[in-house]
Amino acid sequence: MENARERDLKLGARRLPEVKLASAPGGLPAPLRPSGRVSPVLVLVDGAECDACRAWLRRLAAASAEIAEWDGRVIVVVPASPDQAVRIAADAAKHFTLLADPDHALAARLGISPPALVIADQYGEIHHAATAGDAHALPEPADIGDWLRYLAIQCPECQGEAL
């Protein structure tokens, strides 16, 4: 079965959608793409209070210094109301931006099923997407750091944009 990134490329969905989700706590609309030179790392967790997702988020939190060093910003998307999202992902809220998506709108727009991971550059272009499946097999935090390092050192000349 093809992975989410391959499917996105075939459909032409190469950018993060222009959606705003409710921040948790607070419920204020927040964009997926942070301003400035920051690469969003979207982590879509499943709706249950999932021990596997929580354990993976703790491992990711341990790598938060490397993520920040390479201009990454982790955004955890929980398919619940803002108040429920805080209860479900309380530990993640201490380290990452937490957004609520009770209608699974983001996952539907991306064409992926949670739990999943999406890494985009500062312009919102998706460079990597992976679904974890029932086994909750999300990429290792070090792999996320590698992607962010790759995105941070890209230059227009290397991509042919300067021509």
C-alpha positions as CSV (number, residue, x, y, z in Angstrom):
1,M,0.0,0.0,0.0
2,E,1.3,3.4,-0.9
3,N,2.1,5.8,1.9
4,A,0.4,9.2,2.5
5,R,3.3,11.2,0.9
6,E,3.1,9.2,-2.3
7,R,-0.6,9.7,-2.4
8,D,-0.3,13.4,-1.8
9,L,2.2,13.8,-4.7
10,K,-0.1,11.9,-7.1
11,L,-3.1,14.1,-6.1
12,G,-1.0,17.3,-6.3
13,A,-1.7,18.0,-2.6
14,R,1.8,19.2,-1.9
15,R,1.0,22.0,0.5
16,L,-0.6,22.3,3.9
17,P,-4.2,23.3,3.6
18,E,-5.2,26.8,4.5
19,V,-7.2,25.8,7.6
20,K,-7.3,27.2,11.1
21,L,-7.9,25.0,14.0
22,A,-8.9,25.9,17.6
23,S,-6.0,26.2,19.9
24,A,-6.1,24.2,23.1
25,P,-6.6,25.7,25.6
26,G,-8.5,28.7,24.7
27,G,-10.2,27.7,21.5
28,L,-8.9,30.7,19.4
29,P,-8.3,30.0,15.7
30,A,-4.7,29.2,15.0
31,P,-3.0,28.6,11.6
32,L,-1.1,25.4,10.7
33,R,1.8,27.4,9.3
34,P,3.7,29.4,11.9
35,S,5.0,32.8,10.7
36,G,8.7,33.2,10.1
37,R,11.3,30.6,9.2
38,V,9.7,27.7,11.0
39,S,8.9,24.3,9.6
40,P,5.7,22.8,11.0
41,V,5.7,19.2,12.2
42,L,2.1,18.1,12.5
43,V,1.4,15.1,14.7
44,L,-2.2,13.9,14.3
45,V,-3.1,11.7,17.2
46,D,-6.1,9.4,17.4
47,G,-9.1,10.3,19.4
48,A,-8.7,7.8,22.2
49,E,-6.5,8.5,25.2
50,C,-3.9,6.4,23.5
51,D,-0.9,5.2,25.6
52,A,1.1,4.5,22.4
53,C,0.6,8.1,21.2
54,R,1.5,9.5,24.6
55,A,4.6,7.4,24.9
56,W,5.7,8.6,21.4
57,L,5.0,12.2,22.2
58,R,7.2,11.9,25.4
59,R,10.0,10.6,23.2
60,L,9.5,13.5,20.8
61,A,9.5,16.0,23.7
62,A,12.9,14.6,24.7
63,A,14.1,15.6,21.3
64,S,12.6,19.1,21.4
65,A,15.9,20.9,21.7
66,E,17.1,19.4,18.4
67,I,13.7,20.2,16.8
68,A,14.0,23.8,17.9
69,E,17.6,24.0,16.8
70,W,16.5,23.2,13.2
71,D,13.6,25.7,13.3
72,G,10.9,23.0,13.7
73,R,7.7,23.6,15.5
74,V,5.7,20.6,16.6
75,I,1.9,21.0,16.4
76,V,-0.1,18.2,18.0
77,V,-3.6,17.9,16.5
78,V,-6.2,16.1,18.6
79,P,-9.6,15.1,17.2
80,A,-11.5,16.6,20.1
81,S,-12.9,19.9,21.4
82,P,-10.2,22.3,22.8
83,D,-11.1,21.3,26.4
84,Q,-11.0,17.6,25.7
85,A,-7.8,18.0,23.7
86,V,-6.0,19.5,26.8
87,R,-7.2,16.5,28.9
88,I,-6.2,14.0,26.3
89,A,-2.8,15.5,25.5
90,A,-1.9,17.3,28.7
91,D,1.8,16.2,28.6
92,A,2.2,17.3,25.0
93,A,0.7,20.7,25.7
94,K,3.7,21.4,28.0
95,H,6.1,21.1,25.1
96,F,4.2,21.6,21.8
97,T,1.4,23.7,20.3
98,L,-1.8,21.8,20.8
99,L,-4.7,22.2,18.3
100,A,-8.2,20.7,18.4
101,D,-9.8,19.2,15.4
102,P,-13.1,17.5,16.5
103,D,-14.3,16.9,13.0
104,H,-11.1,15.4,11.6
105,A,-11.1,18.2,9.0
106,L,-7.3,18.3,8.7
107,A,-6.8,14.6,8.3
108,A,-9.6,14.6,5.7
109,R,-7.9,17.5,3.8
110,L,-4.6,15.8,3.9
111,G,-6.0,12.4,2.9
112,I,-4.4,10.6,5.9
113,S,-5.7,8.7,8.9
114,P,-4.4,9.4,12.4
115,P,-2.1,8.6,14.0
116,A,0.1,10.4,11.4
117,L,3.0,12.7,11.0
118,V,3.4,15.5,8.4
119,I,6.5,17.6,8.0
120,A,6.4,20.7,5.9
121,D,8.8,23.5,5.2
122,Q,8.4,27.2,6.1
123,Y,6.3,27.8,3.0
124,G,3.9,24.9,3.8
125,E,5.2,22.5,1.2
126,I,4.8,19.0,2.5
127,H,8.1,17.0,2.4
128,H,7.2,14.0,4.4
129,A,4.0,12.3,5.6
130,A,3.5,9.0,7.3
131,T,0.6,7.2,8.8
132,A,1.3,5.1,11.8
133,G,-1.4,2.5,11.4
134,D,-2.8,0.3,14.1
135,A,0.8,-0.5,15.3
136,H,1.3,3.3,16.0
137,A,4.6,3.0,14.1
138,L,5.5,6.7,13.9
139,P,9.0,7.8,12.7
140,E,11.7,8.0,15.3
141,P,12.3,11.5,16.7
142,A,15.9,11.5,15.3
143,D,14.4,11.0,11.8
144,I,12.3,14.1,12.4
145,G,15.4,16.0,13.3
146,D,17.1,14.8,10.1
147,W,14.1,16.1,8.0
148,L,14.2,19.4,9.8
149,R,18.0,19.7,9.3
150,Y,17.5,18.9,5.6
151,L,14.8,21.6,5.3
152,A,16.8,24.2,7.2
153,I,19.9,23.9,5.0
154,Q,18.1,24.0,1.7
155,C,19.0,27.0,-0.5
156,P,17.2,28.5,-3.5
157,E,20.3,27.9,-5.7
158,C,20.2,24.2,-4.9
159,Q,16.5,23.9,-5.8
160,G,16.9,25.8,-9.1
161,E,14.7,28.7,-7.8
162,A,17.4,31.3,-8.5
163,L,17.2,30.8,-12.2
